Amino acid sequence: MKITVLDAATLGNDVSFEKWEALGELKVYNTTTADEVINHLMGSDVAILNKVKITEDVVNSVDNLKLICVAATGYDNIDINACKKKGIAVCNVKGYSTHSVAQVTITLALALMTHLNEYNNCVKKGDYTKSGLQNRLTPVFHELYGKTFGIVGLGNIGKQVARVAEAFGCRVLCFKRTPHPDFNRVDLETLLRESDIVSLHLPLGDETKNIIGEKELKLMKSSAILVNAARGAVTDETAVANAIEKGIIGGFATDVYSVEPLQKNSPLQRIKDFDNVILTPHMAWGAYEARVRCIEEIAKNITAFFSGQSRNRVI
């Protein structure tokens, strides 16, 4: 069996691929450009990838490929219909990054709620030393306790964020298509109007693209914080930048972007230096423990597939 890893660099250089090596002949590419995908996959039985796009052209150009393993839960970078027509199986990895993403989501929300950027800079720039006062309490910050935490999308990550928010004493509202006995489900408009923090945990699809746009942002409280650790394109990034510039919402933190890495012409570049904005480089999923789990799960997916079992199958 020939296994090809297309973008190993996205998994970090501190993890081992020995579990994949034990399954067959392993070829590892740190990066693969769009023009290199077909050539890198020639003769491969299994493709392992994280962010590389698998287009219809790629699918139709590689004859031996039997299985695509995405090192992620989301698989919007893969043309699923083309794979289905060609008879190529696709597996994702579920649940491996739940605690990692939830941890970063809550961290981003807390940092903005507490004005951590401003207080950190107050000390680092010497303002605290020069003030002669023992403490500083501006900008004013508020307790998370008693606030309303709105969660858009209630998969594994959304549920974990909800549990942590409840542990802080928050009232939790959730938006999802189907009822859930353990959470207070409301429509999106109600969630946006009532929440002090809005956290996005949706997969990207036709129904969720730009689900938070100009109209939705105007429904939010002027003090409300928006956190996106889902996919960049579930927000209208231009609308978000405008909302921050005009003070329509109180703060914005995102770990994901509609085009990655963040482009020089992105509207978010206009607000990157705002104190009430935090931009991180798609790292929320990648705690060391989460990446180790991901690698182990992919090995199990490959073993199951070639044993005739269905495990984490998308198709």
LUMDREN-471311 format. One line per 3 residues: number of its first residue (from 1); their letters; for each residue x, y, z of C-alpha. Coordinates in Angstrom, 3 decimals. Each point is the difference from the previous one (the first is absolute). Example, Ala and Ser with C-alpha at 12.3 -4.5 7.8 and 13.67 -1.06 7.14 Angstrom:
2
1	as	12.300:-4.500:7.800; 1.370:3.440:-0.660
***
This chain:
315
1	mki	0.000:0.000:0.000; 1.318:3.438:-0.959; -1.004:2.842:2.331
4	tvl	0.712:3.615:-0.905; -0.145:2.924:2.423; -0.528:3.241:-1.905
7	daa	0.449:2.719:2.639; 1.824:-1.426:2.996; 1.189:3.466:1.074
10	tlg	-3.557:0.867:1.074; 0.193:-2.745:2.630; 3.138:1.400:1.640
13	ndv	3.540:-1.328:0.204; -0.312:-1.386:3.526; -2.198:-3.020:-0.741
16	sfe	0.907:-3.448:-1.315; -1.455:-1.708:-3.071; 1.229:-3.442:1.048
19	kwe	-3.550:-1.346:0.236; -0.476:0.859:-3.679; 3.392:-1.401:-0.944
22	alg	-1.027:-3.343:1.514; -2.885:-0.268:-2.466; 1.920:0.216:-3.277
25	elk	2.393:2.026:-2.134; -0.247:3.562:1.264; 0.898:3.034:-2.098
28	vyn	-0.088:3.307:1.849; -0.192:3.454:-1.572; 0.174:2.945:2.370
31	ttt	-2.027:2.109:-2.407; -1.795:-0.557:-3.281; -1.101:2.790:-2.322
34	ade	-3.109:-0.269:-2.150; 2.181:-0.718:-3.029; 1.814:-2.822:1.805
37	vin	-2.948:-1.972:1.387; -0.503:-2.346:-2.956; 3.699:-0.769:-0.365
40	hlm	0.439:-0.631:3.729; -2.928:-2.414:0.053; 0.942:-2.053:-3.035
43	gsd	0.098:-3.683:0.935; -1.330:0.629:3.511; -2.630:-2.192:1.619
46	vai	-0.622:2.379:2.889; 0.223:3.788:0.217; 0.346:1.708:3.368
49	lnk	-0.556:3.736:0.019; -1.088:2.855:2.166; -0.565:3.166:-2.020
52	vki	0.921:-0.999:-3.576; -2.941:0.234:-2.396; -1.079:-3.152:-1.811
55	ted	-1.881:1.211:-3.068; -1.947:-1.900:-2.632; 3.004:0.296:-2.316
58	vvn	2.237:-1.620:2.599; -2.482:-2.808:0.620; -0.331:-0.753:-3.711
61	svd	3.768:0.062:-0.538; 1.134:-2.548:2.601; -0.839:-3.601:-0.769
64	nlk	1.282:-2.022:2.953; -1.425:2.130:2.789; -2.412:-1.920:2.212
67	lic	-0.206:2.037:3.185; 0.353:3.646:1.028; 0.587:0.660:3.696
70	vaa	-0.450:3.594:1.083; 1.823:0.945:3.193; -2.959:2.048:1.153
73	tgy	-3.703:-0.227:0.726; -1.008:2.350:-2.803; 0.463:-1.155:-3.593
76	dni	-1.183:2.983:-2.057; 3.371:-0.035:-1.815; -0.907:-3.311:-1.664
79	din	-2.353:-0.395:-2.974; -2.184:-2.683:1.575; -2.225:-0.468:-3.055
82	ack	3.001:-0.630:-2.244; 1.388:-2.523:2.493; -3.348:-1.763:0.175
85	kkg	-0.200:-0.306:-3.790; 3.551:-1.355:-0.165; -0.551:-2.436:2.883
88	iav	2.611:1.598:2.252; -0.792:-0.255:3.707; 0.449:3.004:2.285
91	cnv	0.558:-0.122:3.767; 0.203:2.874:2.439; 0.925:0.067:3.694
94	kgy	-2.666:0.837:2.529; 0.445:1.228:3.527; 3.791:0.116:0.088
97	sth	0.199:3.786:0.405; -3.085:0.611:2.142; 1.843:1.000:3.168
100	sva	2.696:1.925:-1.863; -2.455:2.169:-1.954; -2.262:0.498:2.999
103	qvt	2.984:1.110:2.085; 1.101:2.567:-2.575; -3.579:1.195:-0.573
106	itl	-0.480:0.720:3.685; 3.478:1.563:0.182; -0.843:2.409:-2.815
109	ala	-3.321:0.929:1.588; 1.617:0.561:3.395; 2.837:2.054:-1.457
112	lmt	-2.453:2.370:-1.668; -2.370:0.115:2.986; 2.903:0.838:2.306
115	hln	1.678:2.457:-2.430; 3.157:-2.047:0.408; 1.734:1.684:-2.953
118	eyn	-0.387:3.432:1.552; 1.066:-1.027:3.519; 2.973:-1.953:-1.306
121	ncv	1.134:2.985:-2.086; -0.524:2.353:2.945; 2.756:-1.804:1.885
124	kkg	2.267:-0.780:-2.940; -0.009:3.574:-1.294; 0.793:1.416:3.443
127	dyt	-3.299:1.804:0.565; -0.631:-1.926:3.225; 3.444:0.863:1.373
130	ksg	-0.351:3.669:-0.915; -3.482:0.289:1.528; 1.187:-0.285:3.608
133	lqn	-3.231:-1.861:0.835; -0.092:-3.519:1.355; -2.724:-1.091:-2.391
136	rlt	-1.803:0.973:-3.160; -3.634:-0.798:-0.769; -0.516:1.489:-3.431
139	pvf	-1.218:-1.068:-2.414; -2.839:-1.311:2.120; -0.438:-3.759:-0.220
142	hel	-2.844:-2.261:1.078; -0.390:-3.445:1.479; -0.959:-2.851:-2.285
145	ygk	-2.227:-1.238:2.821; -3.649:0.808:-0.716; 0.575:0.874:-3.654
148	tfg	-1.772:-1.681:-2.901; 2.237:-2.181:-2.159; -1.459:-0.782:-3.432
151	ivg	1.287:-3.036:-1.870; -0.741:-0.324:-3.715; 0.425:-3.646:-0.929
154	lgn	-0.244:-2.760:2.590; 2.345:-2.760:-1.098; 2.655:-1.477:2.281
157	igk	1.895:3.290:0.257; -3.089:2.132:0.501; -1.192:-2.287:2.780
160	qva	3.362:0.151:1.757; 0.065:3.809:-0.233; -3.525:0.004:1.443
163	rva	1.107:-2.120:2.960; 2.955:2.281:0.730; -2.164:3.111:-0.325
166	eaf	-2.497:-1.503:2.437; 2.853:-0.731:2.405; 0.806:3.736:-0.048
169	gcr	-3.605:0.718:0.974; -1.259:1.055:-3.411; -3.497:-0.373:-1.353
172	vlc	0.514:-1.997:-3.189; -2.105:0.356:-3.147; 0.489:-2.267:-3.012
175	fkr	-0.973:0.125:-3.632; -0.311:-3.334:-1.767; -2.422:-1.629:-2.402
178	tph	-1.301:-2.688:2.346; -1.001:0.119:3.680; 2.419:-1.108:2.711
181	pdf	-1.262:-0.976:3.466; 3.032:1.402:1.818; 0.180:3.467:-1.570
184	nrv	-2.251:3.015:-0.478; -0.591:0.147:-3.758; -1.174:3.295:-1.534
187	dle	-0.176:1.506:-3.474; 3.053:1.862:-1.288; -1.582:3.432:0.307
190	tll	-0.834:-0.539:3.675; 3.487:-1.309:0.708; 1.655:2.997:-1.626
193	res	-2.235:2.525:1.759; 0.439:-1.465:3.480; 3.587:-1.245:0.075
196	div	2.982:1.799:1.500; 2.353:-2.453:-1.703; -0.783:-1.727:-3.310
199	slh	2.179:-2.994:-0.839; -0.103:-1.655:-3.436; 0.436:-3.770:-0.383
202	lpl	-1.631:-0.786:-3.348; 1.268:-2.084:-2.904; 0.327:1.957:-3.245
205	gde	-2.664:-0.704:-2.614; -2.480:1.762:-2.248; -2.349:0.645:2.923
208	tkn	2.659:1.285:2.375; 2.182:2.118:-2.294; -0.174:3.626:1.201
211	iig	-2.596:-0.977:2.600; 1.307:2.953:2.011; -0.190:3.034:-2.250
214	eke	-0.957:3.666:0.232; -3.607:-0.705:0.966; 0.938:-2.462:2.716
217	lkl	2.738:2.218:1.453; -2.467:2.859:0.386; -2.204:-2.257:2.127
220	mks	2.788:-0.456:2.555; 0.541:2.162:3.071; 2.502:2.794:-0.528
223	sai	2.037:-1.511:2.839; -0.198:-3.579:-1.301; 3.041:-2.077:-0.965
226	lvn	0.117:-2.244:-3.069; 2.380:-2.994:-0.009; 0.551:-2.182:-3.076
229	aar	1.869:-3.297:0.336; -1.984:-1.748:-2.735; 0.700:1.011:-3.601
232	gav	0.866:3.488:-1.200; -2.741:0.139:-2.615; -2.841:-0.533:2.468
235	tde	0.443:3.731:0.589; -0.078:2.815:-2.531; 3.452:1.344:0.796
238	tav	-0.657:3.400:-1.570; -3.134:0.390:2.098; 1.912:-0.992:3.137
241	ana	2.768:2.514:-0.702; -2.589:2.714:-0.561; -1.801:-0.930:3.219
244	iek	3.198:0.327:2.027; 0.963:3.302:-1.622; -3.470:1.460:0.622
247	gii	-0.353:-1.366:3.523; -3.001:-2.123:-0.911; 1.393:-2.872:2.093
250	ggf	2.361:0.078:2.948; 2.723:-2.363:-1.140; 1.042:-2.691:-2.449
253	atd	2.337:-2.961:0.193; 0.619:-2.517:-2.746; 2.327:-2.918:-0.574
256	vys	-1.221:-0.664:-3.547; -0.210:1.902:-3.289; -1.852:-0.307:-3.302
259	vep	3.388:-0.305:-1.719; 2.910:-1.427:1.960; 2.488:1.187:0.895
262	lqk	-1.479:3.452:0.603; 0.486:1.985:-3.196; 1.458:3.499:-0.264
265	nsp	-3.212:1.212:-1.654; -2.304:-1.505:2.639; -2.415:2.521:1.536
268	lqr	1.105:-1.327:3.395; 3.381:1.647:-0.565; -1.766:3.322:0.641
271	ikd	-0.802:-0.977:3.581; 2.956:-2.204:0.961; 1.500:2.649:2.294
274	fdn	-3.224:0.839:1.836; 0.146:-0.719:3.729; -3.338:-1.814:-0.177
277	vil	1.125:-2.358:-2.764; 2.000:-3.228:0.326; 1.146:-1.878:-3.095
280	tph	1.717:-3.385:0.372; 1.492:-2.208:-2.759; -2.413:-2.969:-0.172
283	maw	1.607:-1.608:3.049; -3.021:-0.765:2.193; -0.251:-3.633:-1.108
286	gay	3.695:-0.717:0.419; 0.891:-0.682:3.631; 2.701:-2.671:0.060
289	ear	-2.358:-2.566:1.492; -2.619:0.703:-2.665; 2.494:-0.483:-2.834
292	vrc	1.192:-3.307:1.462; -3.616:-1.173:0.225; -0.574:1.077:-3.592
295	iee	2.946:-2.040:-1.294; -1.103:-3.047:1.974; -3.579:0.299:-1.274
298	iak	1.163:0.219:-3.618; 2.029:-3.180:0.447; -3.105:-1.714:1.339
301	nit	-2.061:1.333:-2.929; 2.459:-1.425:-2.534; 0.166:-3.367:1.753
304	aff	-3.789:-0.215:0.186; -0.451:0.903:-3.669; 2.351:-2.689:-1.294
307	sgq	-1.603:-2.506:2.384; -3.390:0.646:-1.573; -1.357:1.992:2.938
310	srn	-1.646:3.411:-0.034; 1.579:2.438:2.443; -0.349:3.812:-0.056
313	rvi	-1.197:-0.286:-3.582; -1.280:3.167:-1.662; -0.705:-2.070:-3.142
***
